[in-house]
Amino acid sequence: MKQFTYLAMLVIFVSCSDKTSKDVNVATGTPIADSAAAFSTKGKTVTVYTTADSGNLRLTITDTVSFTQMGQPMETQVCVFVDPAKQYQTFFGIGGAITDASAETYAKLPKEKQAEILKAYFDKETGIGYTVARTNINSCDFSTASYTYVNQGDKDLASFNIAPDKQYKIPLIKAAMAAAGGKLNLFASPWSPPSWMKDNNDMLHGGKLKPDYAQSWAMYYTKFIKEYEKDGMPVWGISIQNEPMAKQKWESCIYTAEEERDFLKNHLGPTMEKEGLKDKKIIVWDHNRDLVFQRAQTYFDDPAAAKYAWGIGFHWYEDWSGGEQMFENVKRVHEAYPDKNIFFTEGCVDKFKPGHLQDWSMGERYGRSMINDFNNGMVGFTDWNILLDETGGPNHVGNFCYAPVHGDTKTGAVTYTNSFYYIGHFSKFIKPGAKRISSAASRSQLLTTAFRNEDGKTVVVVMNQGGTTIPYYVWINGAAAAITAKSHSIATLVF
């Protein structure tokens, strides 16, 4: 598609027929390695796709190179070392959130732009191949107003009706599923129960779920899933609560780790099973990396709760005070609970400013986060709104943000930010079921992660976060291919 002529990011994709069959020991989290001899670079070429700050490269093929024998590299030779025999977690997928704001913006754009956006995100051949989508249960900040699916005080949920979703959100979800080839792993998250179920009698400003309504609230999730599926939208899973430790001016609800654990094991988990929804995945936490290890301990050290949890979700907003993203915390969870999935459920660049849609640091934030989190055990990544308007909304509390794609509802113009392409360097090439493999760079200016798809193709992502061009070699078992990383770029190498 024409948008792919804009990105400066490098991805390496390797295609091979001698694919490894080994997996990870789930008890220890360590890779079960094949012999290094199982992978051969002989006769293989590396196709390089690049997105860069300099010029108009956007997911553009910039080189095709071959491997030659190299042996021991010198200290002066920059290398990205890849070992396909060392395999780790299984890749689940990448996607974004279809919120009320995304759907309303989409509905206001010209039909040809709507079709373009769907292909850009979800088409596996011409787009970046999203396989995951998230949506909101009840309203969130990225809705034009607060709403629920039941009448005031209806504890039995007799009035439950997903009508608020039918104007904008459901049509876009269905269109996205069709564009993705008919299948999309859709999960849903609540920002708040109805106000009358909470101790502050308000959907906004935090508050807690009243104990008397715990069972009614657990049934609420099952009603949502069944109504969506009745309307032709399979639901893969749910998270218990969006950001359960954040008292926000928008829809929010507070759970301590113990409260969320007990709601899961005493209400939500058993209710999902009783209602015939045992196959649906349940995600705990769904908040920042800062507390993720403490929350994981509380859920997963309790077998009665842990049996219901597919995994733990996290966001990246812990750096709000000017600190660093806490990638090591993801690693600690993976080390302690290797049988649980670690899933990025939301992230965006906030504080929207008109005229800054192409700030290159936004894409680099995505690349840095995704590479580090995958290397620390993450199985999948879900961006926040897939589409927002020219104001960074709509948003009923003024919490305007950036999205990878913005549509101007006044002019009909669509802008693809560099974040779209940075995400695409992963989502377009790494396929669900792929295994992460070992990769390491010999210079800190380069960040890298790598995967091997089930069809035998190897995908290596290399991000140059510095302001200088770096020639380097992709080195595998004594053979190397020479590549150049442009300044402030990301590349995918496929072979």
NORCOR-V146738 format. One record per backbone hydrogen bond with DSSP energy under -1.0 kcal/mol. CO is the residue of the C=O (numbers start at 1). NH is the residue of the N-H. E is the energy in kcal/mol with one decimal. If there is no record, write none. Layout:
BEGIN
CO_NH_E, CO_NH_E
END
This chain:
BEGIN
1_4_-1.6, 2_5_-1.5, 3_6_-1.4, 8_52_-1.2, 10_462_-2.2, 10_491_-3.4, 11_49_-1.7, 11_492_-2.1, 11_493_-2.2, 12_460_-8.1, 12_494_-1.8, 14_458_-9.9, 17_19_-1.4, 23_32_-2.4, 25_29_-3.3, 30_25_-2.5, 35_38_-2.2, 36_39_-1.3, 41_44_-2.2, 44_67_-1.1, 46_65_-2.2, 47_13_-1.1, 47_494_-2.4, 48_62_-2.7, 48_63_-1.1, 49_11_-2.4, 49_492_-2.4, 50_60_-2.4, 51_8_-3.7, 51_490_-2.4, 57_52_-1.5, 60_50_-3.0, 63_48_-2.8, 65_46_-3.7, 68_480_-3.0, 74_77_-1.5, 78_473_-2.0, 79_442_-2.4, 80_475_-2.4, 81_440_-2.1, 83_86_-1.5, 83_438_-1.2, 85_34_-1.1, 86_438_-1.1, 89_436_-2.4, 91_433_-2.9, 93_381_-1.8, 94_131_-2.5, 94_132_-1.1, 95_383_-3.1, 96_134_-1.5, 97_386_-2.3, 99_103_-2.4, 100_104_-2.6, 101_105_-2.3, 102_106_-2.3, 103_107_-2.1, 106_109_-1.5, 110_114_-2.2, 111_115_-2.4, 112_116_-1.8, 113_117_-2.4, 114_118_-2.2, 115_119_-2.1, 116_120_-2.5, 117_121_-2.2, 118_122_-2.8, 119_123_-1.3, 120_128_-2.4, 121_130_-3.1, 123_129_-1.2, 131_185_-2.6, 132_96_-1.2, 133_187_-2.5, 134_98_-3.2, 135_189_-2.2, 141_143_-1.0, 141_396_-1.3, 142_101_-2.0, 143_396_-1.6, 147_139_-1.9, 149_161_-2.0, 151_154_-2.0, 153_155_-1.9, 154_157_-1.3, 157_160_-1.4, 162_165_-1.9, 163_166_-1.5, 165_170_-3.0, 168_172_-1.5, 169_173_-2.5, 170_174_-2.5, 171_175_-2.0, 172_176_-2.7, 173_177_-2.4, 174_178_-2.2, 175_179_-2.3, 176_180_-1.8, 177_182_-3.0, 178_181_-1.5, 184_186_-1.3, 185_133_-2.4, 186_236_-2.6, 186_237_-1.4, 187_135_-2.0, 188_239_-2.1, 189_137_-2.6, 190_242_-2.7, 194_197_-1.9, 195_198_-1.8, 197_210_-3.2, 198_201_-1.0, 203_252_-2.0, 207_254_-3.2, 208_199_-2.7, 210_213_-2.2, 211_214_-1.5, 213_217_-2.7, 214_218_-2.0, 215_219_-2.0, 216_220_-1.3, 217_221_-1.1, 218_222_-1.1, 219_223_-2.4, 220_224_-2.3, 221_225_-2.5, 222_226_-2.5, 223_227_-2.5, 224_228_-2.5, 225_229_-2.5, 226_230_-2.2, 227_231_-1.2, 228_233_-2.2, 229_232_-1.6, 236_281_-2.2, 237_188_-1.7, 238_283_-2.5, 243_246_-1.7, 244_255_-2.5, 248_205_-1.5, 256_260_-2.5, 257_261_-2.6, 258_262_-2.5, 259_263_-2.1, 260_264_-2.2, 261_265_-2.5, 262_266_-2.3, 263_267_-1.6, 263_268_-2.6, 264_269_-2.8, 267_271_-2.3, 268_272_-2.7, 269_273_-2.0, 270_274_-2.7, 271_275_-2.2, 272_277_-3.2, 273_276_-1.8, 277_280_-1.6, 281_238_-2.8, 282_310_-2.2, 282_311_-1.2, 283_240_-2.0, 284_286_-1.6, 284_313_-2.8, 286_243_-2.4, 287_315_-2.4, 291_295_-2.5, 292_296_-2.3, 293_297_-2.4, 294_298_-1.8, 295_299_-2.2, 296_300_-2.9, 297_301_-1.8, 299_302_-1.0, 302_305_-1.3, 302_306_-3.2, 303_307_-1.6, 305_308_-1.8, 306_309_-1.0, 310_341_-1.8, 311_284_-2.2, 312_343_-2.5, 313_286_-1.3, 313_287_-1.1, 314_345_-2.0, 317_320_-1.5, 319_322_-2.0, 325_327_-1.4, 326_329_-1.1, 327_331_-1.4, 328_332_-2.2, 329_333_-1.6, 330_334_-2.2, 331_335_-2.7, 332_336_-2.1, 333_337_-2.7, 337_340_-2.1, 341_312_-2.7, 342_379_-3.1, 343_314_-1.7, 344_382_-1.5, 347_384_-1.8, 349_402_-2.8, 353_356_-1.6, 356_359_-1.5, 359_362_-1.7, 360_364_-1.8, 361_365_-1.8, 362_366_-1.5, 363_367_-2.5, 364_368_-2.8, 365_369_-2.3, 366_370_-3.0, 367_371_-2.3, 368_372_-2.0, 369_373_-2.7, 370_374_-2.4, 371_375_-2.2, 372_376_-1.0, 373_378_-2.6, 374_377_-1.6, 379_92_-3.5, 380_344_-2.5, 381_95_-2.2, 384_97_-2.3, 388_407_-2.6, 389_392_-1.6, 392_401_-2.0, 393_389_-2.8, 395_398_-1.2, 398_400_-1.4, 400_352_-1.6, 404_417_-2.9, 405_388_-1.6, 406_415_-3.1, 408_412_-3.0, 413_408_-3.2, 415_406_-2.4, 418_422_-2.4, 419_423_-2.5, 420_424_-1.9, 421_425_-1.3, 423_426_-1.9, 423_427_-2.4, 424_428_-1.9, 426_430_-2.7, 431_434_-2.3, 434_91_-3.4, 435_452_-2.7, 436_88_-2.8, 438_83_-2.3, 440_81_-3.3, 443_446_-1.5, 445_465_-2.2, 447_463_-3.0, 449_461_-2.9, 450_437_-2.2, 451_459_-3.2, 452_435_-2.3, 453_456_-2.0, 457_453_-3.1, 458_14_-9.9, 458_495_-1.9, 459_451_-2.7, 460_12_-7.3, 460_493_-3.1, 461_449_-1.5, 462_491_-2.6, 463_447_-2.5, 464_489_-1.4, 466_488_-2.5, 470_485_-3.1, 472_483_-3.2, 473_80_-3.0, 474_481_-1.7, 475_82_-2.4, 476_479_-1.9, 478_70_-3.2, 478_71_-1.8, 479_476_-3.2, 480_68_-2.4, 481_474_-2.5, 483_472_-3.4, 485_470_-2.6, 488_53_-1.9, 489_464_-2.4, 490_51_-2.4, 491_10_-1.0, 491_11_-6.5, 491_462_-2.7, 492_12_-3.1, 492_49_-2.8, 493_460_-2.5, 494_14_-1.5, 494_47_-2.8, 495_15_-1.9
END
